[in-house]
């Protein structure tokens, strides 16, 4: 029996980290109208054997028992303890120890954000690095519906450092990011993993985001899926599906796919597992509209954070790709509004990919375009490109430590104010010269170089006989790229354009001095002469 009448969110545990320099929010449930108090103590706050709090506060629960206790900010610090208790009851306090203040980032999205460190290409090298006790990690338990508590087996629901084996099943890009930021900023860093493989962004938003066209498509599709379904029947089938999905047997069978399988091995896997139980769309499906927002993310609001790492978009490609900017911008605005904090979002653009299991990359070029559009139109939203890290038969790039490094560069430059090259090269103009070449100018292109491979430039003409062909030659000159058209292509008549990696599957290796690859684009070619 719980001896405490206070219930706190699952991440209020020893070893946790609070956001420095922002209001401290402690919240949960207690008896209606109860007076809930909190005291922070430092390791050296004792005098004559008595502890003296360095910060205290209290708040009364409302008539439903909900309470929110707000305290003024504290700077970066560590080795604190926290007591939370109901006044004048004699009930023992909840004691949390090993508390730090630093910067907290939420690592959100689908499987490429969830992607475990142990699957990373560089896992063995990372395992040999010195441990960093200033990185605090927490995996939000994955809960598809109220009462669902068996999806995760280990490494979820408690704070740990990187000397804990739980780091092996933590987000690889998020861990890489945290390590880079901690070493650069020199303060404690917290990462809260709040993600789920295969999830649509529509599962991570409150319902009001999806109520207006065109995003109401998500709600209408859900309504159509459940309209003629008996509630008892869908519950029975869903729970049977979750019994299989949450089983160790399924986890063991599925894990080789995350390490990487050939296309032949994937086809064999699909054949062998074609009769596996499935969870139908409905109230027990993790991917229903708003479901993960309600079951996972909402518990974090209004806990103060530094910002969000967002790596998602694969599940919103295909026919829905043209509205992805509206979905993503709706998510960003809703999260900021509900937190009442305009914290930064750092986005990862989708990597090249062709086929994986029954998935394909239809609409990926559009999603990438919409990701860049969102980053260019919303304040404090930044995007890094990874068009050099994909694989045709694998939806999961294996160089997640590198992706974390690129996210950290964005944060160091745009959030922490370091004067560094942190953005991916971005084409700003394309023009036809008198010599008949095409000059493409880039921003964020200091030290522009070809990288480790060729990049998929194409020249396009319109008119009676439209063509899309690669250039005959590619030359880098400073922050510009000079493209020589093939002899068979005439650019003197009609309009023309140039693209780089602007296809569902393409590769870009063109990079700047920071090792950041260029973003895909398609631009009209302007004439520089009369």
KATADA-V844374 format. One record per residue. N is the residue number from 0. PSI is psi in whole degrees, -180 to 180 (NA if undefined). OMEGA is omega in radians with two decimals (* if undefined). Layout:
BEGIN
n=(N & N)
psi=(PSI & PSI)
omega=(OMEGA & OMEGA)
END
This chain:
BEGIN
n=(0 & 1 & 2 & 3 & 4 & 5 & 6 & 7 & 8 & 9 & 10 & 11 & 12 & 13 & 14 & 15 & 16 & 17 & 18 & 19 & 20 & 21 & 22 & 23 & 24 & 25 & 26 & 27 & 28 & 29 & 30 & 31 & 32 & 33 & 34 & 35 & 36 & 37 & 38 & 39 & 40 & 41 & 42 & 43 & 44 & 45 & 46 & 47 & 48 & 49 & 50 & 51 & 52 & 53 & 54 & 55 & 56 & 57 & 58 & 59 & 60 & 61 & 62 & 63 & 64 & 65 & 66 & 67 & 68 & 69 & 70 & 71 & 72 & 73 & 74 & 75 & 76 & 77 & 78 & 79 & 80 & 81 & 82 & 83 & 84 & 85 & 86 & 87 & 88 & 89 & 90 & 91 & 92 & 93 & 94 & 95 & 96 & 97 & 98 & 99 & 100 & 101 & 102 & 103 & 104 & 105 & 106 & 107 & 108 & 109 & 110 & 111 & 112 & 113 & 114 & 115 & 116 & 117 & 118 & 119 & 120 & 121 & 122 & 123 & 124 & 125 & 126 & 127 & 128 & 129 & 130 & 131 & 132 & 133 & 134 & 135 & 136 & 137 & 138 & 139 & 140 & 141 & 142 & 143 & 144 & 145 & 146 & 147 & 148 & 149 & 150 & 151 & 152 & 153 & 154 & 155 & 156 & 157 & 158 & 159 & 160 & 161 & 162 & 163 & 164 & 165 & 166 & 167 & 168 & 169 & 170 & 171 & 172 & 173 & 174 & 175 & 176 & 177 & 178 & 179 & 180 & 181 & 182 & 183 & 184 & 185 & 186 & 187 & 188 & 189 & 190 & 191 & 192 & 193 & 194 & 195 & 196 & 197 & 198 & 199 & 200 & 201 & 202 & 203 & 204 & 205 & 206 & 207 & 208 & 209 & 210 & 211 & 212 & 213 & 214 & 215 & 216 & 217 & 218 & 219 & 220 & 221 & 222 & 223 & 224 & 225 & 226 & 227 & 228 & 229 & 230 & 231 & 232 & 233 & 234 & 235 & 236 & 237 & 238 & 239 & 240 & 241 & 242 & 243 & 244 & 245 & 246 & 247 & 248 & 249 & 250 & 251 & 252 & 253 & 254 & 255 & 256 & 257 & 258 & 259 & 260 & 261 & 262 & 263 & 264 & 265 & 266 & 267 & 268 & 269 & 270 & 271 & 272 & 273 & 274 & 275 & 276 & 277 & 278 & 279 & 280 & 281 & 282 & 283 & 284 & 285 & 286 & 287 & 288 & 289 & 290 & 291 & 292 & 293 & 294 & 295 & 296 & 297 & 298 & 299 & 300 & 301 & 302 & 303 & 304 & 305 & 306 & 307 & 308 & 309 & 310 & 311 & 312 & 313 & 314 & 315 & 316 & 317 & 318 & 319 & 320 & 321 & 322 & 323 & 324 & 325 & 326 & 327 & 328 & 329 & 330 & 331 & 332 & 333 & 334 & 335 & 336 & 337 & 338 & 339 & 340 & 341 & 342 & 343 & 344 & 345 & 346 & 347 & 348 & 349 & 350 & 351 & 352 & 353 & 354 & 355 & 356 & 357 & 358 & 359 & 360 & 361 & 362 & 363 & 364 & 365 & 366 & 367 & 368 & 369 & 370 & 371 & 372 & 373 & 374 & 375 & 376 & 377 & 378 & 379 & 380 & 381 & 382 & 383 & 384 & 385 & 386 & 387 & 388 & 389 & 390 & 391 & 392 & 393 & 394 & 395 & 396 & 397 & 398 & 399 & 400 & 401 & 402 & 403 & 404 & 405 & 406 & 407 & 408 & 409 & 410 & 411 & 412 & 413 & 414 & 415 & 416 & 417 & 418 & 419 & 420 & 421 & 422 & 423 & 424 & 425 & 426 & 427 & 428 & 429 & 430 & 431 & 432 & 433 & 434 & 435 & 436 & 437 & 438 & 439 & 440 & 441 & 442 & 443 & 444 & 445 & 446 & 447 & 448 & 449 & 450 & 451 & 452 & 453 & 454 & 455 & 456 & 457 & 458 & 459 & 460 & 461 & 462 & 463 & 464 & 465 & 466 & 467 & 468 & 469 & 470 & 471 & 472 & 473 & 474 & 475 & 476 & 477 & 478 & 479 & 480 & 481 & 482 & 483 & 484 & 485 & 486 & 487 & 488 & 489 & 490 & 491 & 492 & 493 & 494 & 495 & 496 & 497 & 498 & 499 & 500 & 501 & 502 & 503 & 504 & 505 & 506 & 507 & 508 & 509 & 510 & 511 & 512 & 513 & 514 & 515 & 516 & 517 & 518 & 519 & 520 & 521 & 522 & 523 & 524 & 525 & 526 & 527 & 528 & 529)
psi=(134 & 124 & -3 & 137 & -6 & 134 & 125 & 159 & 154 & -23 & -1 & 88 & 163 & 146 & 2 & 172 & 140 & 154 & 127 & 154 & 20 & 160 & 141 & 124 & 120 & 125 & 166 & -148 & 144 & -170 & 147 & 132 & 8 & 146 & 107 & 130 & 156 & 139 & 130 & 138 & 144 & 166 & -25 & 29 & 12 & 146 & 125 & 36 & -1 & 138 & 140 & 121 & 145 & -15 & 132 & 158 & 168 & 163 & 156 & 138 & 153 & -174 & -16 & -5 & -2 & 138 & 150 & 116 & 121 & 127 & 155 & 162 & 157 & 152 & 176 & 132 & 173 & 175 & 39 & 167 & 161 & 130 & 133 & 130 & 163 & 127 & 147 & 34 & -17 & 0 & 135 & 145 & 157 & 124 & 122 & 131 & 174 & 48 & 138 & 160 & 132 & -141 & 133 & 129 & 138 & 128 & 104 & 160 & -148 & -149 & -29 & -20 & -40 & -23 & 117 & 146 & -35 & -18 & -9 & 147 & -35 & 25 & -44 & -41 & -40 & -38 & -24 & -6 & 152 & 142 & 151 & 100 & -6 & 4 & 121 & 128 & 145 & 128 & 118 & 128 & 135 & 114 & 114 & -30 & 164 & 124 & -10 & 115 & 20 & 8 & -33 & 143 & -39 & 156 & 13 & 141 & 9 & 157 & 140 & 164 & -179 & 8 & 3 & 139 & -17 & -21 & -27 & -26 & 29 & 160 & 120 & -48 & -34 & -40 & -44 & -46 & -49 & -42 & -45 & -45 & -42 & -44 & -31 & -42 & -24 & 27 & 163 & 141 & 133 & 140 & 125 & 111 & 118 & 85 & 167 & 126 & 136 & 5 & 140 & 151 & -24 & -20 & -14 & 17 & 153 & 158 & -32 & -24 & -30 & 7 & -18 & 149 & 148 & -2 & -14 & -9 & -39 & -43 & -40 & -40 & -39 & -45 & -41 & -37 & -30 & -2 & -46 & 24 & 129 & 133 & -38 & -39 & -44 & -32 & -45 & -47 & -40 & -46 & -35 & -39 & -41 & -33 & -40 & -48 & -37 & 1 & 151 & -36 & -47 & -42 & -44 & -40 & -34 & -27 & -39 & -27 & -32 & -29 & -28 & 125 & 150 & 166 & -38 & -43 & -37 & -44 & -38 & -43 & -46 & -40 & -43 & -24 & 19 & -17 & 11 & 148 & 147 & 159 & 111 & 155 & 133 & -166 & -9 & 3 & 128 & -24 & 13 & 152 & 131 & -2 & -47 & -27 & -46 & -41 & -24 & -58 & -39 & -26 & -22 & -12 & 125 & 35 & 123 & 138 & 167 & -41 & -173 & 135 & 125 & 119 & 99 & 163 & -20 & -42 & -1 & 22 & -153 & -139 & -23 & -6 & -40 & -19 & 10 & -34 & -37 & -38 & -47 & -44 & -34 & -40 & -48 & -46 & -40 & -44 & -46 & -41 & -45 & -29 & -17 & 48 & 123 & 58 & 158 & 152 & 129 & 120 & 147 & 123 & 149 & 140 & 163 & 142 & 143 & -64 & 141 & 122 & -126 & 9 & 152 & 178 & 24 & 127 & 0 & -40 & -37 & -43 & -43 & -43 & -41 & -33 & -44 & -38 & -43 & -45 & -30 & -13 & -25 & 141 & 146 & 38 & 127 & 148 & 136 & 142 & 147 & 36 & 1 & -1 & 5 & 179 & 136 & -39 & 25 & 120 & -12 & 101 & 139 & -3 & 60 & -28 & -37 & -39 & -41 & -38 & -42 & -39 & -40 & -37 & -43 & -46 & -44 & -39 & -47 & -27 & -43 & -5 & 22 & 140 & 71 & 161 & 115 & -10 & 150 & 144 & 138 & 126 & 134 & -20 & 157 & 132 & 149 & 125 & 170 & -27 & -4 & 8 & 166 & 127 & 117 & 121 & 139 & 146 & 160 & 41 & 24 & 133 & 32 & 132 & 164 & -9 & -149 & 14 & -177 & 157 & 144 & 73 & 143 & 145 & 135 & 135 & 152 & -175 & -153 & -37 & 74 & 145 & 154 & 108 & 154 & 154 & 157 & -29 & 149 & 124 & 135 & 131 & 101 & -120 & 21 & 155 & 130 & 121 & 128 & 119 & 151 & 157 & -26 & -6 & 123 & 124 & 7 & -23 & 134 & -179 & 155 & 164 & 167 & 143 & 157 & 113 & 21 & 62 & 163 & -44 & 120 & 166 & 141 & 124 & -8 & 127 & 164 & -173 & -19 & 5 & 25 & 125 & 151 & 150 & 146 & 155 & 164 & 124 & 144 & 148 & 121 & 154 & 130 & 0 & 160 & NA)
omega=(-3.13 & -3.12 & 3.12 & 3.08 & 3.12 & 3.02 & -3.12 & 3.01 & -2.98 & -3.08 & 3.02 & -3.10 & 3.06 & -3.11 & -3.06 & 3.13 & 3.03 & 3.13 & 3.08 & 2.94 & 3.00 & 3.11 & 3.14 & -3.14 & 3.05 & -3.00 & -3.12 & -3.10 & 3.08 & 3.07 & 3.11 & 3.09 & 3.13 & 3.07 & -3.09 & -3.11 & 3.11 & 3.11 & 2.99 & 3.10 & 3.02 & -3.10 & -3.10 & -3.07 & 3.13 & 3.08 & -3.11 & 3.08 & -3.14 & 3.12 & 3.10 & -3.10 & 3.05 & 3.13 & -3.11 & 3.06 & 3.08 & 3.12 & 3.11 & 3.03 & 3.08 & -3.07 & 3.07 & 3.13 & 3.13 & 3.08 & 3.05 & -3.13 & -3.08 & -3.14 & 3.12 & -3.06 & 2.97 & 3.09 & 3.09 & -3.09 & 3.13 & 3.13 & 3.06 & 2.98 & -3.07 & 3.03 & 3.09 & -3.01 & 3.03 & -3.08 & 2.96 & 3.10 & -3.05 & 3.13 & -3.13 & -3.12 & 2.90 & -3.09 & 3.06 & -3.11 & 3.12 & -3.12 & 3.08 & 2.95 & -3.13 & 3.12 & -3.10 & 3.07 & 3.01 & 3.09 & -2.97 & 3.09 & -3.11 & -2.87 & 3.13 & 2.95 & 3.11 & -2.99 & -3.02 & 3.11 & -3.09 & 3.10 & -3.03 & 3.13 & -3.06 & -3.06 & -3.10 & 3.12 & 3.12 & -3.13 & -3.12 & 3.13 & 3.04 & -3.14 & -3.12 & -3.07 & -3.12 & 3.07 & 3.12 & -3.10 & 3.11 & 3.03 & 3.04 & 3.08 & -3.12 & -3.06 & -3.09 & -3.11 & -3.12 & -3.12 & 3.11 & -3.06 & -3.04 & -3.03 & -3.08 & -3.09 & -3.11 & 3.10 & -3.12 & 3.01 & 3.04 & 3.12 & 3.12 & 3.06 & -3.05 & 2.95 & 3.09 & 3.13 & 3.12 & 3.12 & -3.13 & 3.12 & 3.03 & 3.13 & 3.13 & 3.13 & -3.13 & 3.11 & 3.12 & 3.10 & -3.09 & -3.12 & 3.12 & -3.10 & -3.12 & -3.12 & -3.14 & -3.05 & 3.10 & 3.11 & 3.05 & 3.13 & 3.07 & 3.06 & 3.05 & 3.08 & 3.12 & -2.97 & 3.12 & 3.13 & 3.10 & -3.05 & 3.00 & 3.04 & 3.13 & 3.09 & -3.03 & -3.10 & 2.99 & -2.98 & -3.09 & 3.10 & -3.03 & -3.01 & -3.12 & 3.07 & 0.00 & -3.04 & 3.07 & 3.02 & -3.14 & 3.13 & 3.14 & 3.11 & 3.11 & 3.13 & 3.11 & -3.08 & -3.04 & -3.00 & -3.05 & -3.09 & 3.07 & -3.08 & 3.13 & -3.12 & -3.11 & 3.09 & -3.10 & -3.13 & -3.11 & -3.12 & 3.05 & 3.10 & 3.13 & 3.06 & 3.08 & -3.07 & -3.10 & -3.04 & 3.06 & 3.13 & -3.13 & -3.14 & -3.13 & -3.12 & -3.04 & -3.00 & 3.13 & 3.11 & -3.11 & 3.01 & 3.11 & 3.10 & 3.02 & 3.13 & 3.10 & 3.11 & 3.10 & -3.13 & 3.08 & 3.12 & -3.13 & 3.13 & -3.10 & -3.04 & -3.07 & 3.13 & 3.09 & 3.09 & 3.10 & 3.12 & -3.08 & 3.04 & -3.08 & -3.03 & 3.13 & 3.13 & -3.09 & -3.00 & 3.08 & -3.13 & 3.07 & -3.01 & -3.10 & 3.00 & -3.09 & -3.01 & -3.05 & -2.98 & -3.04 & 3.12 & -3.12 & -3.11 & 0.25 & -3.13 & -3.04 & -3.14 & 3.08 & -3.10 & -3.04 & 2.93 & -3.07 & 3.13 & -3.01 & 3.09 & -3.12 & -3.08 & 3.09 & 3.07 & -3.12 & -3.07 & -3.09 & -3.06 & -3.08 & -3.13 & -3.04 & 3.12 & 3.11 & 3.12 & -3.10 & 3.12 & 3.06 & 3.10 & -3.11 & 3.14 & -3.11 & 3.12 & 3.14 & 3.14 & -3.09 & 3.03 & -3.01 & -3.08 & -3.13 & -3.12 & -3.11 & 2.99 & 3.05 & -3.01 & 3.00 & 3.09 & -3.09 & 3.12 & 3.03 & -3.11 & 3.14 & -3.11 & 3.04 & -3.00 & -3.12 & -3.12 & 2.95 & -3.02 & 3.12 & 3.11 & -3.11 & 3.14 & 3.13 & 3.12 & 3.11 & 3.11 & -3.13 & 3.06 & 3.12 & 3.11 & 3.13 & -3.13 & -3.09 & -3.08 & 3.12 & 3.14 & 3.05 & 2.99 & -3.02 & -2.98 & 3.00 & -3.12 & 3.12 & -3.08 & 3.07 & -2.96 & -3.05 & 3.10 & -3.03 & -3.07 & 3.11 & 3.13 & -3.07 & 3.02 & -3.06 & -3.14 & -3.08 & 3.08 & 3.09 & 3.11 & 3.08 & 3.09 & -3.12 & 3.05 & 3.14 & 3.07 & 3.08 & -3.12 & -3.11 & -3.12 & -2.99 & -3.07 & -3.09 & 2.98 & 3.09 & 3.12 & -3.07 & 3.01 & -3.00 & -3.10 & 3.05 & 3.07 & -3.08 & 3.12 & -3.12 & 3.12 & 3.05 & -3.08 & 3.11 & -3.11 & 3.11 & 3.14 & 3.12 & 3.06 & 3.10 & -3.12 & 3.11 & -3.13 & -3.08 & 2.91 & -3.13 & -2.95 & 3.08 & -3.14 & -3.11 & -3.10 & -3.04 & -3.12 & -3.02 & -3.14 & 3.11 & 3.13 & -3.01 & 2.97 & 3.02 & 3.04 & -3.03 & 3.01 & 3.11 & 3.11 & -3.03 & -3.10 & -3.07 & 3.13 & 2.98 & -3.03 & 3.06 & 3.09 & 3.11 & 3.14 & 3.11 & -3.13 & 3.12 & 3.10 & -3.11 & 3.12 & -3.14 & 3.05 & 3.14 & -3.11 & 3.09 & 3.14 & 3.03 & -3.11 & -3.08 & -3.06 & 3.10 & 3.13 & -3.06 & -3.12 & 3.06 & -3.10 & 3.10 & 3.14 & 3.11 & 3.11 & 3.04 & 3.08 & -3.08 & 3.06 & -3.14 & 2.99 & 3.07 & 3.12 & 3.06 & 3.07 & 3.05 & -3.04 & 3.08 & -3.06 & 3.12 & -3.13 & 3.13 & -3.08 & -3.10 & 3.06 & 3.09 & -3.12 & 2.88 & -3.06 & 3.00 & 3.13 & 3.10 & 3.09 & -3.08 & -3.08 & -3.14 & *)
END
